[in-house]
Amino acid sequence: MPRTGSSTYVGVSTKMYLGYRDSLRWLEEVRAELDARPALAAGRVVPFIIPSFPVLPAAAEILSGSAAVLGAQNCSPAPGPWTGEISAAMLAELGVELVELGHAERRRHFGEDDGVVAAKVDQSRSAGLTALLCVGEERRGTPSEAAEYVVGQLEAALSGRWDGMERTLVAYEPVWAIGADEPADAGYVTAVVRDTRRRLERHGAGELPIIYGGSAKPGLLPRLNGVSGLFLGRFAHEAANFGRVLDEALARQ
C-alpha cells in the first residue's frame, strides 16, 4: 500500500448496503472519479475502496491501474478448515492490499474480542496486507478518556508488536458516532487524535497514521487538524461525494 509520512487517506466501505449489480455500477462511478483527478498519481492522497467479499475480483479489475488501494472488510483469525471464513492469504491473491479489522459491529454482533482482533492482525501481516485497525470508545466522554481507551485497544490488537507500523493504519471511529446523522465534532476528533499520538510515543508509534470514521462526510476533513484522512461510509455511496472528499484531501497537500 503506497504511503508517505504526509499522506492523506480517503477510504470507503460499502458494508452490505449495495447488491452485486449496484456494487459494479458504483465501482465504475468511483473509477471515473479517480480518473478525473490525475493529481492522485503523486501518492500524497491515497484512496482505498472496501467492497463486499463477492465483489472483490470484479473490483480488482475495475480499479486496476487507478490510484485506489483495494481492501476487504474482514479476514479469518487463523488458517485452516474454517467454514465460511476467508483467509488473508486468499485476499492477497485477489489483489487486496488492506483489510479492515476490529470494527465495532464485529465486536458487538459477532463477539470478536481483543484476542480475535490480534490474531487477525497476525494473519494480515503474514499475508503482507495492511491492517486497517478500527478503534473507538462506546460512549462520549472527554478526549483524554477516549485517547486512553483507543490506545488500550491498539496495545491489545498489536500485542506489543510495534515493529510492523508500516503495515498499520488506524481508523478512529467512536462507536456513538457510527450511523449518526452527523460526525463527531471536529475539535473533539482533533483532540482525541492528538492525545492518542502523544500516548503512542512511548511505543515509538507517535507518527502512526490515524484517520477518522463515524458518519464522516464532505466538509469535515478541512476542519480537522493532525488527522490523516477520513474513512467514509454511506455518504460515499454516491460516488460524487467520494470525489468531493478527494478534492478536499488534495487541497491539503
N, C-alpha and C positions, 0 to 999 in steps of 0.2 A: 504494500500500500504506500503510495507516494507520501512523503512527509518532510517538512522543513520546520525549523523551530518557530517560525512565524506563520505557519499555515493556518488558514481558517477552514473549518469543516462544516459542510452543509449536507445533511442526510435526511432521508425519509424512509419510513417503514409503512407498508400498506396493511400490516396485520392480516385480518381476514375480511377487510372491507370490500375488496374487489374480487369478482369472479374471474375465471380464466380469460375469457374474451375481453372483458373490461380491463384486465391487467395488461394484456398485449396492446390494447389501444392506448392506455395510459403510458406505457413504456415508450411507444412510438412518439407520443407527445413530449415526454421528458427528453428523449433523444433530440428532438427538434430544438428544445430549449437549450440543451447543451451545445449543439452545433451552432446556435445563434450567438454564442459567446466564445469566440476564439481565444480570448484572454485566459480562459481556463487552462489552456495548454501549458501555461507557465508553471502550474502546480502550486501556486500560492493559495488558491482556493481549491479544496478537494471535495468534490461531490461524491456522495455514496448513496446507493439505492438498495433497499432491502425488501424485495417482494416475497410473496408466499412460496413455499417449497416447490409446488408443481410447476411454477413459472420459471424457475432458475435457469434451465437450459435455454429457453427462448430468450430470457432476459440477457444472458451472456452473449447471445448472437446479436440481439438488437443494440446492446450497448458497446459491442466490440469496436475498438478504435476511437471511442469517445474518452472524455476526461473522467468518466464516472468509475468508481470502485463498486463492484458487486458484493453485496452482503447477504447473509442468511439470518433468519430470526431465532435460530437456536441450533444446538448440536447435542449429541449424546455425551453423557459424562464418562463413558467408557466404551472401548471397542468390544466386539463380541456379538453373541446371538440375541440381540435385544429387539424384539418385535416392535415395529412402529417407530423405531429411532433412526436417526440419520447421523452417520459418523462425520467428524471433522475432516477426516481423510477424503471421504467421498465429496464433501463440499469443495475441497481444494481441487479435486479432479474436474469439477464442474466449472471452474474458473472463479469461484468465490474467494475473496481475499479478506473478508471481515465477517465476524459472527457476533451477533447480539446475545449477551449473556446476563442473567440475573435480573431480568425485568420484573417489576413489582407484580405484574399479573401472573407470571410463572411462580413467583414465591407464594402468592396468595392462593391461587386456584390449583396449583399442581404440587404444592408442598415443598418447593425447592428451598433448601436451607443453605447456609454458608458453605457447608461441606460439598454439596452438589455443585454449587457455582464454582468452587475452587477446582473440583475435578474437571469441569468443563473448560476452565481456563487452561489446565494442563493439556487437555486434548487439543484445544485450538492452537496452543503453542507448538505441540508436537507436529501438527499438520502445516505449520508455517502461516497460520491465519492471524490476523489482528483481532484481539478481543475487545469488543465494544462493551465495557462494563457499565451496567445501569445501576445507579445508586440513588438514594434519596430518602428523606425522613417521612414517616407516616403522617405526622401532624405538624402544623406550622408552629414554630417556636421562635427563638432568636437565631440569627445567623451563626452564632458561636455554637449553639446546641446542634444545629443542622450540620455544621462542618465536623463536629466531633462524631456524629452518627455516620456521616459519609466516610470519614477516614477509617472508622471501625469496620465498615463494610469492605473497604478496599483492602485493609490489612487481612481480613478473613479470606477474601477471594484470592489474594495473591500468596497467602500462606507464608509470608516472609520472603518470598522470592521477588526481589525488586530489580532483578537483572534483565528482565525482558520488557523494559518500558518502551522500547522502540516498536513493540508489537501490542501496545495497550493504548486504548482511547477510552476516556471516561465520559459517560452521559449522566450529568446531574439532573435527575427527574424527581422532584419532590412528589410523593405519592398523592398528596392532597391537590396537586395541580393537574394531574393526569385526567383528561376528559373534561376539564372545567371550561367555562366559557372564555376565560382569559388566562394567560400565563401568570406565573408568579411575578411580582413586581421587579422591575429591572434592578433597582437599588438593592433589593434583598438578594437576588441571584448573584450580583456582583460581589456583595459582602460575603456570601457563603463560599463562592469560588476562591476569593482572596484568602479567606481564613483556612480553607482546605489546603491550598497550596502552601501556606505557611507551616501547617502541621505536617505536610508531606516532606518538608525539607529534611526532617530527621531521618528519612529513608533515602535521601538523595533524589527525591522524585518531585521536587517543587515545580519543575517545568512540565510535568505531565499534562498533555492536552485535555482540557475539560470543556465539554460543550453542554448546552442547556436543552432539555426537553421537558415537555409538560404543557400541552396546549400552545406550543411555540408557533408563531405565525409571522407574516411580513410586518415590518415596523418595529420588531423587538430588537433585532441584532444591533442596529445603530445606537441603541440606548444602553447596551451592555459594555462594561469596561473590564478587560482582562479575561474575558470568556472566549474560548477558542472556536465557537461556532454554535450552530443550532441543530437539534435532532427533531425533525418535523414529523407530524402525524397527519391527521385527517385534513388539515388546512392545505397540505401539499398534494392532496389527491386531485386538485385542479393544477395541472402542470404549470399553468401560467404563474401561480403563486410560488411554486418552486423556483421558477425563473426570477421572480421579484426578489426572493431572498438571495439567490446567487448574485444578483446585481448589488444588493446591499453588502454582501461579502466582498465582492470585487472592489467596491468603493472604499473599503477599509485598507486596501493594500497600497 
